[in-house]
Amino acid sequence: MLKELRNIVGAGNILDDQATLDIYSRDKSLNPPKKPSAVVCPDNTEEVQELIRFANKTLTPLIPSSSGIHFLGATLPEQGGVVVDLSRMNKILEIDTQNRKVKIEPGVTWHQLQDALKEHEQIPLNPLMPHPMTSALTSSLEREPMLIPKYEYGDPVLTMQIALPSGDIFKTGTASDEHTDGAYPEGPGIDFFRFFQGAQGTMGIVTWLNLKTEYRPKHQKAFFVPFINMGDTAEPVYRIQKKHIGSECFVLNRFLLASLLSEERHGDFGKLMDELPPYTLILVIAGSPRRPVERIAYEEAALMEIASDLNFQPGRTVGGISGLEHSMLDKLRNLPSEGGYWKTRFKNSTQDIFFITTMDRAQGYADLAFRCAASYGLNINEVGLYMQPLERGRACHISFSFPCDLDSSKERANIRNLYIELSMKLISEGAFFTRPYGPWADMIYRRTTTYTDTLKKLKKVFDPNNILNPGKLCH
Amino acid sequence: MKNRDRNNEQHQQILGAFQTALGQENVSDGPATMNAYFGDWLPPKTLGTSVPPEFVVLPNGTMETQAIVKICNRFKIPFIPVGSNQWSLSSAPNRPGTVIIDCKRMGEIHEIDEKNMFAVIEPLVSLAQLHAEANKRGLYIGSPEASAQSSAVAGHLFQGMWGVGHRIGVAYRNILGIEWVLPNGEILRTGSFSQDPACGFWGEGPGPDLRGMLRGYAGALGGVGVVTKMAVKLHPYPGPRTWPCEGHIPNQVSILPEDRFSWDIVKYDDLEGAINFMYEVGRAEIAAVLQKWPTVYYAWWWANSNEQYWETWKKRTFQDNVKNAVGVSLWGFTSKKQFEYEKRVLEDIIEETGGKRIPREIYDLWVPRTANNWIRDTNGSRMMRPSGTFLALRLPTDTLRNSIGVVRTGYEWVNKFSPPILDSDGPDWIGGYDFGHFGFGETDFPVEKTPEDLGDLMNKLLGMTKEDLQNGIENGIGPFLGGTYHAMAGKVFKYDKLLKGIKKAIDPNLVSNPPHNIPVED
């Protein structure tokens, strides 16, 4: 096998020493380790196609992996096989400023993308302070929530090129027609692009992706609104979003905001925990390319009207923290190229439970999560809560973060049990786990038999030999 | 081939099965009813390519629809689901023995969640009905050119290039949870419906998103089962709670408050100038509607009759005044201050890009009767007035830049095909969507609704489409033909194996509106 793999990617791009295989056998999740038999690092689409053909011939599972940073177990080889590390495919193939889109390979990181777009006065539509070395392609393909809910048309994914499990190349949307700019996602035929989203690499290996970008604001203000309870944030956010106010908009609890801010305030975490309110709504009002100051002014006036009506106090800081506005805007606009990840500053991993719901239900889920955490002996002041309004507040993404010391088997077991129990409780209470990673897959797919059955049929059409990431989702 | 005789034994068996499932009053095989179900304004009936169905059934709800689909599978007879039944290119039976599943008894709005801005609807609910209910709650929705009288479910599943898509995206981005009877009779629930049939607030997943099977540029055309319930997005709306109409059709006008709504129609020397303006408006993130309509639309939508249309056309009232003009509607979503801000930005853009507003008398002639109507009702039905029908020959979506080439190529084909295409002044509709991320180009024109002219043109369009496919061009009109087109295009764009595989997997007896969405018989 190794000889054939070497012939495809070159001797220097295949790794099979035990130390490397150990690294690839685990990630930052609590899922059990699964060791691959080799790791290959292709450089281009043709090599990916060759690997797929080899896998079909030998019935070897292939596990696509776009970066070395994984939190959810999606790249652990459930049934063994070869990890296809795509991090060498890290080119930004095109920045189309006129149509506000960018074409990227899987190894392009969020930091790399944000940095490259700066000189074109563009920004990517990224999630909240992603690990700077994670793949922008995978993050978008896996439908991680973006920070800016004002784009009611949501999803930034446009078109893509996929190496199918057959080894054939397929392009979605108008990228299938070379006479176009490859911008529109629909077709050819049906909306194939949706089958590759949220698929954890089970339906094909995406070798490039066109993503929407937006203008990079030159003028902006950040506002912070303190709240005592999670539920109190809902009405203000509904009103703000319905009035088309602001750009980035999200809510963090004290623990997560302190974690995010203390990255540059070594030793200051405790002080921040003392100073910050239980919950903070962060709203960026950004000027557009034309008359930016006037735009900020009318949006700010509208924000203050809502604040007066609902009796909340937006400020340029919260808890008396100096320089907060500048610090927050800098973090949002300039992802670091290296250094620690803010969510693992407290402990060496974070186990996140996330789902989609509506904002009026958020308090109920928060109560459930904190009760459950307390019952496992956790200090609920060290549990993170992030609420991201989506599409003008029509729905929201909620994430609970449980810091976990991966080196402590006792803590791993405790958090793992909490993770399972709380996930099941949330699902039974209507929380929608739209991205079923790891143990969530069984919990979700057993509740929806026709969806599961149909998805399996599609998988068989696309991947009759089940070579792509077998064991994930319902496959 | 003909339908079975009504006295045929199997016909009676099937009839009995349907009647048991739905009750006698909801099943018909009468010739008069059958004759009402195989044609509309489009060519099939005129050209004699459609045949009457053998049965029309009216299920009420998902369970009854499931029962009908299972009976169709048992007897291996084709069914076609219809909503408002406005697209006979795919909804007219093309083979004997067909069952029309008419959703006339499924017209309920199950829920409007005002706070979370979505509605859960059944297939007969029209866009006009949904608009009216949404407006009462300070919300709105888009309408495609098929007009607001069309089914909102079908409108979301078909092309759905909404007039108001500049800010809120087009139909495919606005579908949330779906309840759907698959061709094999299983009930599929997608998005948040998959976990709780009472919660439709989210559309994707879980995992890979099976909504992909239903859509595509022109939808699956009934080839993948029957949608019986759909949650759709609604959007914040700064307008009055009831639609402000005055007068009676065809002289009805809609007047929106001037301190929150405005229309500007800005003219350029050439198409490039108009598109540049559209890019700038998109980049500035202002406006709710952004459309470059062709001159033929101005005449179509304004004229009250065939005579008035041709009289106006001959006088060149619109051709001389609105060529390369872009319609922009500003809405004060946030406040009057926002509205005033957007006016200033628009003024800057007009000045910088060298635009000129169309003459006041033309504006006053056209805007009150047609512009606001575009927001809710659109004006598609008025396009029948000049000649009884209209057709299009290219209508793909990509970028605004790309749409220039689309309509220019369209002119050439229009010239090649005139006659039977009637005079249309280089038709070039270009819509801007998602704040300028997408551009939609369409080349449509009037044509006489006669078997000779339509037959001639249909053959020409088919020839053009084949030529386009040979050159690797997706012209946008092809997908509206459904299976016939996908059988050809699937090979060119390399999706035929996948699409056939999916069709076979979920429709093993090939009963769901064959040959859509792709023929699988070798």
Chai-1 contact restraints between the chains, C-beta under 6 A:
chainA,res_idxA,chainB,res_idxB,connection_type,confidence,min_distance_angstrom,max_distance_angstrom,comment,restraint_id
A,N99,B,T399,contact,1.0,0.0,6.0,A-B,restraint_1
A,R100,B,H437,contact,1.0,0.0,6.0,A-B,restraint_2
A,E152,B,I168,contact,1.0,0.0,6.0,A-B,restraint_3
A,Y153,B,G169,contact,1.0,0.0,6.0,A-B,restraint_4
A,Y153,B,R173,contact,1.0,0.0,6.0,A-B,restraint_5
A,Y153,B,D434,contact,1.0,0.0,6.0,A-B,restraint_6
A,F170,B,K494,contact,1.0,0.0,6.0,A-B,restraint_7
A,T174,B,D398,contact,1.0,0.0,6.0,A-B,restraint_8
A,S176,B,F493,contact,1.0,0.0,6.0,A-B,restraint_9
A,D177,B,E474,contact,1.0,0.0,6.0,A-B,restraint_10
A,H179,B,I473,contact,1.0,0.0,6.0,A-B,restraint_11
A,T180,B,D398,contact,1.0,0.0,6.0,A-B,restraint_12
A,T180,B,N402,contact,1.0,0.0,6.0,A-B,restraint_13
A,D181,B,D398,contact,1.0,0.0,6.0,A-B,restraint_14
A,D181,B,T399,contact,1.0,0.0,6.0,A-B,restraint_15
A,D181,B,N402,contact,1.0,0.0,6.0,A-B,restraint_16
A,A183,B,D398,contact,1.0,0.0,6.0,A-B,restraint_17
A,A183,B,T399,contact,1.0,0.0,6.0,A-B,restraint_18
A,Y184,B,T397,contact,1.0,0.0,6.0,A-B,restraint_19
A,Y184,B,D398,contact,1.0,0.0,6.0,A-B,restraint_20
A,Y184,B,F438,contact,1.0,0.0,6.0,A-B,restraint_21
A,E186,B,Y217,contact,1.0,0.0,6.0,A-B,restraint_22
A,G187,B,G216,contact,1.0,0.0,6.0,A-B,restraint_23
A,G187,B,Y217,contact,1.0,0.0,6.0,A-B,restraint_24
A,P188,B,F493,contact,1.0,0.0,6.0,A-B,restraint_25
A,P188,B,Y495,contact,1.0,0.0,6.0,A-B,restraint_26
A,G189,B,G216,contact,1.0,0.0,6.0,A-B,restraint_27
A,G189,B,H486,contact,1.0,0.0,6.0,A-B,restraint_28
A,G189,B,Y495,contact,1.0,0.0,6.0,A-B,restraint_29
A,G189,B,L499,contact,1.0,0.0,6.0,A-B,restraint_30
A,I190,B,G212,contact,1.0,0.0,6.0,A-B,restraint_31
A,I190,B,M213,contact,1.0,0.0,6.0,A-B,restraint_32
A,I190,B,G216,contact,1.0,0.0,6.0,A-B,restraint_33
A,D191,B,G212,contact,1.0,0.0,6.0,A-B,restraint_34
A,D191,B,R215,contact,1.0,0.0,6.0,A-B,restraint_35
A,D191,B,G216,contact,1.0,0.0,6.0,A-B,restraint_36
A,R194,B,D209,contact,1.0,0.0,6.0,A-B,restraint_37
A,R194,B,R211,contact,1.0,0.0,6.0,A-B,restraint_38
A,R194,B,G212,contact,1.0,0.0,6.0,A-B,restraint_39
A,F195,B,P208,contact,1.0,0.0,6.0,A-B,restraint_40
A,F195,B,G212,contact,1.0,0.0,6.0,A-B,restraint_41
A,Q197,B,D209,contact,1.0,0.0,6.0,A-B,restraint_42
A,G198,B,G205,contact,1.0,0.0,6.0,A-B,restraint_43
A,G198,B,G207,contact,1.0,0.0,6.0,A-B,restraint_44
A,G198,B,P208,contact,1.0,0.0,6.0,A-B,restraint_45
A,A199,B,P208,contact,1.0,0.0,6.0,A-B,restraint_46
A,K212,B,H437,contact,1.0,0.0,6.0,A-B,restraint_47
A,K242,B,P236,contact,1.0,0.0,6.0,A-B,restraint_48
A,K243,B,T334,contact,1.0,0.0,6.0,A-B,restraint_49
A,H244,B,F333,contact,1.0,0.0,6.0,A-B,restraint_50
A,H244,B,T334,contact,1.0,0.0,6.0,A-B,restraint_51
A,S288,B,A284,contact,1.0,0.0,6.0,A-B,restraint_52
A,S288,B,E285,contact,1.0,0.0,6.0,A-B,restraint_53
A,P289,B,R283,contact,1.0,0.0,6.0,A-B,restraint_54
A,R290,B,A284,contact,1.0,0.0,6.0,A-B,restraint_55
A,R290,B,V345,contact,1.0,0.0,6.0,A-B,restraint_56
A,R290,B,D348,contact,1.0,0.0,6.0,A-B,restraint_57
A,R291,B,V345,contact,1.0,0.0,6.0,A-B,restraint_58
A,E294,B,Y341,contact,1.0,0.0,6.0,A-B,restraint_59
A,Y298,B,K337,contact,1.0,0.0,6.0,A-B,restraint_60
A,Y298,B,Q338,contact,1.0,0.0,6.0,A-B,restraint_61
A,Y298,B,Y341,contact,1.0,0.0,6.0,A-B,restraint_62
A,A302,B,T334,contact,1.0,0.0,6.0,A-B,restraint_63
A,A302,B,S335,contact,1.0,0.0,6.0,A-B,restraint_64
A,I356,B,W202,contact,1.0,0.0,6.0,A-B,restraint_65
A,T358,B,N116,contact,1.0,0.0,6.0,A-B,restraint_66
A,T358,B,F201,contact,1.0,0.0,6.0,A-B,restraint_67
A,R394,B,N116,contact,1.0,0.0,6.0,A-B,restraint_68
A,R394,B,M117,contact,1.0,0.0,6.0,A-B,restraint_69
A,A395,B,F201,contact,1.0,0.0,6.0,A-B,restraint_70
A,A395,B,W202,contact,1.0,0.0,6.0,A-B,restraint_71
A,G430,B,D196,contact,1.0,0.0,6.0,A-B,restraint_72
A,F432,B,S192,contact,1.0,0.0,6.0,A-B,restraint_73
A,F432,B,Q195,contact,1.0,0.0,6.0,A-B,restraint_74
A,F432,B,W202,contact,1.0,0.0,6.0,A-B,restraint_75
A,T434,B,E204,contact,1.0,0.0,6.0,A-B,restraint_76
A,T434,B,G205,contact,1.0,0.0,6.0,A-B,restraint_77
A,T434,B,P206,contact,1.0,0.0,6.0,A-B,restraint_78
A,P436,B,P206,contact,1.0,0.0,6.0,A-B,restraint_79
A,P436,B,G207,contact,1.0,0.0,6.0,A-B,restraint_80
A,I444,B,P206,contact,1.0,0.0,6.0,A-B,restraint_81
A,R447,B,Q195,contact,1.0,0.0,6.0,A-B,restraint_82
A,T448,B,S194,contact,1.0,0.0,6.0,A-B,restraint_83
A,T450,B,E186,contact,1.0,0.0,6.0,A-B,restraint_84
A,T450,B,I187,contact,1.0,0.0,6.0,A-B,restraint_85
A,T450,B,L188,contact,1.0,0.0,6.0,A-B,restraint_86
A,Y451,B,S194,contact,1.0,0.0,6.0,A-B,restraint_87
A,T454,B,L188,contact,1.0,0.0,6.0,A-B,restraint_88
A,T454,B,L210,contact,1.0,0.0,6.0,A-B,restraint_89
A,K457,B,A505,contact,1.0,0.0,6.0,A-B,restraint_90
A,V461,B,G501,contact,1.0,0.0,6.0,A-B,restraint_91
A,V461,B,I502,contact,1.0,0.0,6.0,A-B,restraint_92
A,V461,B,A505,contact,1.0,0.0,6.0,A-B,restraint_93
A,L473,B,G207,contact,1.0,0.0,6.0,A-B,restraint_94
